[in-house]
Amino acid sequence: MKIAAVLYCEDGFTDGHLEFNGRSSVTFLEERLHELSDISMTAISLPSSYQGNLSSHKNVFIRTADDITFWKDIAVKTGADHCIRIFADAPFAETQIVKEMLDIHLKYSAEFTYSENLPSGLSCEIISCELIKSLPDADEKRLPLAQVIKSNINQFDVELFYKGPDIRDKRIFFRTSNPREKKIMEALYAIEGGVPAYEKLHPLIEKHCEILYLGPSYVELELTGRADITSLYSWRKGIKDLRGDMDIALFKKIISEMTSFGLPYAVCLGGSGDPMMHPSFFEALDLLRGEQLIHTIFIETDGIYADENFRSYMSRCNDSKIKVIVDMSGYSRETYQALHGSDSFDKILVNVQALRSVFGEKSDRLFVQIMKINETEKNIDAYYDFWEAQKVQIILQKQNTCLGAVEDRRYYDLTPLDRVPCWHLQRDLFILADGRIGFCKQDINGEWSNGNCAISSLSDIWAQRKDNFIQDCRGKRSVTPDCAVCDEWYTFNM
């Protein structure tokens, strides 16, 4: 029985993506896999675009696509009976887990074995070479092999591997190609003095929760507090003093100072107003698009100003990281008027339809957002029927009452019974138009502000907030604001 371990480098990888603790993650993997006597050889799968040190490895396979043809080539040239695919940027890949998966795979003569409960970077996929050779070249040729199998799972002998404890609640992917995850892994490695065994990961993270507090991954910027529409459920109703426009100089300062964290993040132009009403909206958008650390830009809008000018801009820039979310809890003039207090349904519908044409029908860049409240629940099928006919994706949004600042209109409560540390304290920044940074997004009036980024640096403010997160992790929740009554702790942005 010949088993080949294939260390898989994803498209776009450089040697920098594979660096871990001063060495290549591939070196870590090969040393650990060498402990498994069942593995006959290791090989490297490199994309054709790769240029780096791994090109000189003794067993290299260059691919143009992760398809059936490529895997057939590996099966033939290695002479293997089974291939184990492990991500090359996964130095924490657990050899004991690989062994257990392989034992199950062989015991039950599986064609494909994988895990869903283990975070990416800790496990593997095992593929029978007999299966690989049996698949026709022409069918779904350009799709990744694993996707072909999972999409037709009932046609194959598949084993789904489970191992406890389940640590998915930490939302960590153990891959060095992501700078945020890499920092967490390096911290765990330093604490343990090596790669921790899987069973130790959860207690280590619980004990050293500070390693999760690295820098913002999601920044919501209130570009303006102005809006033409205040919906029935809008938290604008809870704002005591409506805010105006953010100074563009302050906006530039914020984006510039975010680079000090050196971590990828998403920006949401949202808050209490419609960002498209800001006089420097397009200038701000250009600035966000030019920042390499920003991987996603969300624009939350009422849709009134998603007009020809905006569509022309979107058509010219054709930037896939921009996503537009239109607050549109209506499927007719009457339903829209009842919830939004405006007769703008026809105008917004035209804007949405025109944007869909700019983005394309299958685009994941345009959404309509429908609030899950009593007033929409009774006609939810009608909402779906209408917007699916428009070929626009739907977001069903949970209402946030902002600690009781607005009337609770929810028709059911989905809050989990077991509480975990607040995602927003760990990863988010909520910045008001005047520069105040709220305790979290619940702090819509800035009453418990952590500082003002017009005066202080973002890095200083972020450091000052750290204790809020650590205390929350330890179950000592804030009293001002009252985190104990909050039901947003389990919601997750990016």
Residue pairs with C-beta under 8 A, 6 or more apart in sequence:
1 38
1 81
1 82
1 106
2 40
2 41
2 78
2 79
2 80
2 81
2 82
3 38
3 39
3 40
3 80
3 81
3 82
3 83
3 84
3 102
4 39
4 40
4 41
4 42
4 43
4 74
4 78
4 80
4 82
4 83
4 84
5 33
5 39
5 41
5 42
5 43
5 83
5 84
5 86
6 42
6 43
6 44
6 45
6 61
6 74
6 83
6 84
6 85
6 86
7 26
7 29
7 30
7 42
7 43
7 44
7 45
7 86
7 87
7 88
8 45
8 85
8 86
8 87
8 88
9 18
9 44
9 45
9 46
9 47
9 50
9 54
9 88
9 89
10 47
10 87
10 89
10 177
11 47
11 49
12 47
12 49
13 47
13 50
13 52
13 88
13 89
13 177
14 50
14 51
14 52
15 24
15 52
15 53
15 54
17 89
17 176
17 177
18 24
18 25
18 26
18 52
18 54
18 88
18 89
18 176
18 177
19 25
19 176
20 28
20 91
20 176
20 182
20 185
20 186
20 189
21 91
21 186
21 189
24 53
24 54
25 88
25 89
25 90
25 91
25 176
26 44
26 54
26 57
26 88
28 91
28 195
29 42
29 86
29 88
29 90
29 91
29 93
30 42
32 93
32 95
32 195
33 39
33 42
33 86
33 95
33 98
35 95
36 95
36 98
36 99
36 102
38 99
38 102
39 84
40 80
41 59
41 78
41 80
42 59
43 57
43 59
43 60
43 61
43 74
43 78
44 54
44 57
44 59
44 60
44 61
44 88
45 61
45 63
45 70
45 74
45 85
45 88
46 54
46 55
46 60
46 61
46 62
46 63
47 62
47 63
47 64
48 62
48 63
48 64
50 62
54 60
54 88
59 78
61 70
61 73
61 74
61 77
63 70
64 70
65 142
66 144
66 145
67 141
67 142
67 143
67 144
67 145
68 132
68 135
68 136
68 137
68 139
68 140
68 141
68 145
68 148
69 137
69 141
70 145
71 83
71 127
71 132
71 145
72 132
72 133
72 135
72 137
74 80
74 83
74 132
75 83
75 129
75 132
75 133
76 133
80 129
81 128
81 129
81 130
82 102
82 105
82 106
82 126
82 127
82 128
82 129
83 126
83 127
83 129
83 132
84 98
84 102
84 124
84 125
84 126
84 127
85 124
85 125
85 126
85 127
85 146
86 93
86 98
86 124
87 93
87 120
87 121
87 175
89 121
89 175
89 176
89 177
90 120
90 121
90 122
90 174
90 175
90 176
91 176
91 185
91 195
92 121
92 122
92 174
92 185
92 195
92 196
93 121
93 122
93 123
93 124
93 174
94 122
94 123
94 197
94 198
96 197
96 198
97 115
97 118
97 122
97 123
97 124
97 161
97 163
97 198
98 123
98 124
100 161
100 163
101 113
101 115
101 123
101 124
101 126
101 161
102 113
102 126
104 110
104 113
104 159
104 161
105 113
105 126
105 159
108 157
108 159
109 157
110 126
110 128
110 157
110 158
110 159
111 127
111 128
111 130
111 131
111 149
111 156
111 157
111 158
112 125
112 126
112 127
112 128
112 131
112 146
112 149
112 156
112 157
112 158
112 159
113 125
113 126
113 158
113 159
113 160
113 161
114 123
114 124
114 125
114 126
114 146
114 158
114 159
114 160
114 161
115 123
115 160
115 161
115 162
115 163
116 160
116 162
117 162
117 163
117 166
117 168
118 161
118 163
118 198
119 167
119 168
119 170
119 172
119 173
119 174
120 173
120 174
120 175
121 173
121 174
121 175
121 181
122 174
122 198
123 161
125 146
127 145
127 146
127 149
131 149
131 156
132 145
135 145
135 148
139 148
140 148
140 151
143 151
149 156
149 158
163 198
165 199
165 202
167 201
167 202
167 205
169 420
170 202
170 205
170 212
171 423
171 492
172 181
172 184
172 205
172 212
173 181
174 181
174 185
175 181
175 182
176 182
176 185
178 264
179 262
179 263
179 264
180 214
180 215
180 217
180 263
180 264
183 211
183 214
183 263
184 211
184 212
184 214
187 208
187 211
188 196
188 201
188 204
188 205
188 208
188 211
189 195
189 196
191 204
191 208
191 211
192 200
192 204
196 204
205 211
205 212
206 473
209 421
209 469
209 470
209 473
209 474
210 466
210 470
212 426
212 469
213 426
213 466
213 469
213 470
214 261
214 263
215 261
215 262
215 263
215 265
215 462
216 258
216 261
216 263
216 265
216 427
216 428
216 429
216 458
216 462
217 263
217 264
217 265
217 266
217 427
217 428
217 493
217 494
218 265
218 266
218 268
218 427
218 428
218 429
218 493
218 494
219 254
219 258
219 265
219 266
219 267
219 268
219 428
219 429
219 431
220 267
220 268
220 270
220 271
220 428
220 429
220 430
220 431
220 441
221 246
221 251
221 254
221 267
221 268
221 269
221 270
221 271
221 275
221 431
222 243
222 246
222 270
222 271
222 272
222 273
222 431
222 432
222 433
223 245
223 246
223 251
223 269
223 271
223 273
223 275
223 278
223 281
223 284
223 433
224 243
224 244
224 245
224 246
224 271
224 273
224 274
224 275
224 277
224 278
224 433
225 239
225 242
225 243
225 244
225 245
225 271
225 272
225 273
225 432
225 433
226 242
226 244
226 245
226 273
226 274
226 277
227 236
227 272
227 273
227 274
227 277
227 302
228 274
228 277
228 302
228 304
228 342
228 344
229 274
229 302
229 304
229 340
229 341
229 342
229 344
230 236
230 237
230 341
231 327
231 329
231 339
231 340
231 341
231 371
232 338
232 339
232 340
232 341
232 373
232 375
232 409
233 329
233 339
233 371
233 373
233 399
233 406
233 407
233 409
234 406
235 272
235 400
235 401
235 402
235 405
235 406
235 444
236 242
236 272
237 405
237 406
237 407
238 402
238 405
238 406
238 444
238 445
239 272
239 405
239 444
239 445
240 445
241 445
242 272
243 272
243 273
243 432
243 433
243 434
244 433
245 278
245 279
245 433
246 278
246 433
246 434
246 435
247 454
248 280
248 283
248 284
250 435
250 453
250 454
251 280
251 284
251 287
252 287
253 453
253 454
254 431
254 453
254 458
255 287
255 288
255 291
257 453
257 457
257 458
257 459
258 265
258 291
258 293
258 458
259 291
259 293
260 457
260 458
260 459
261 459
261 462
262 293
263 293
264 293
264 294
264 295
265 293
265 294
265 295
265 494
266 294
266 295
266 296
266 297
266 298
266 493
266 494
267 288
267 294
267 296
267 297
267 298
268 297
268 298
268 300
268 493
269 275
269 284
269 285
269 297
269 298
269 299
269 300
270 298
270 300
271 430
271 432
271 433
272 444
273 433
274 301
274 302
274 304
274 305
275 281
275 284
275 299
275 300
275 301
276 299
276 301
276 304
276 305
276 306
276 310
277 305
278 284
282 313
285 297
285 299
285 313
285 322
288 294
288 297
289 297
289 317
289 319
289 321
289 322
294 321
295 321
296 321
296 323
296 494
297 319
297 321
297 322
297 323
298 323
298 324
298 325
299 322
299 323
299 324
299 325
300 325
300 327
300 369
301 324
301 325
301 326
301 327
302 326
302 327
302 340
302 344
302 348
303 326
303 327
303 328
303 344
303 348
303 351
303 352
304 344
304 347
304 348
304 351
306 324
306 326
306 348
306 351
306 352
306 355
307 351
308 354
310 355
311 351
311 354
311 355
311 358
314 322
314 355
314 358
314 359
315 358
320 365
322 365
323 364
323 365
323 366
323 367
324 355
324 365
324 366
324 367
325 367
325 368
325 369
325 395
326 348
326 351
326 352
326 366
326 367
326 368
326 369
327 340
327 369
327 371
328 336
328 348
328 352
328 368
328 369
328 370
329 335
329 336
329 339
329 340
329 369
329 370
329 371
329 373
329 375
329 376
329 383
330 336
330 337
330 338
330 339
330 340
330 345
331 379
331 382
331 383
331 385
331 386
331 387
332 345
332 386
333 343
333 345
333 346
335 379
336 342
336 344
336 345
336 348
337 343
337 345
338 375
339 371
339 375
339 376
349 390
352 366
352 368
352 390
352 392
353 390
355 366
356 363
356 366
356 390
356 391
356 392
359 365
359 366
361 391
364 393
366 392
366 393
367 392
367 393
367 394
367 395
368 387
368 392
368 393
368 394
368 395
369 394
369 395
369 397
370 376
370 380
370 383
370 387
370 394
370 395
370 396
370 397
371 397
371 399
371 409
372 396
372 397
372 398
372 399
372 410
372 411
373 399
373 409
373 410
373 411
374 409
374 410
374 411
375 409
376 383
377 411
383 394
384 394
387 394
388 394
398 410
398 414
398 491
399 408
399 409
399 410
400 441
400 442
400 488
401 407
401 408
401 410
402 441
402 442
402 444
403 442
403 481
403 482
403 485
403 486
404 485
405 444
405 445
413 487
415 487
415 490
416 490
419 489
419 490
420 489
420 490
421 469
421 472
421 473
421 489
422 440
422 469
422 472
422 483
422 486
422 488
422 489
423 489
423 490
423 491
423 492
423 493
424 430
424 440
424 441
424 488
424 489
424 491
424 493
425 440
425 465
425 468
425 469
425 472
426 469
427 493
427 494
428 440
428 441
428 493
429 437
429 458
429 462
430 437
430 438
430 440
430 441
430 443
431 437
431 438
431 453
432 438
432 446
432 449
434 446
434 452
434 454
435 452
435 453
435 454
435 455
436 446
436 449
436 451
436 452
437 449
437 450
437 451
437 452
437 453
437 461
437 465
438 444
438 446
438 448
438 449
438 450
439 448
439 449
439 450
439 468
439 478
439 481
440 481
440 488
441 488
442 481
442 486
442 488
443 449
443 481
447 481
448 478
448 480
448 481
450 461
450 464
450 465
450 468
451 460
451 461
451 464
453 461
468 478
471 477
471 478
472 478
472 483
477 483
477 484
483 489
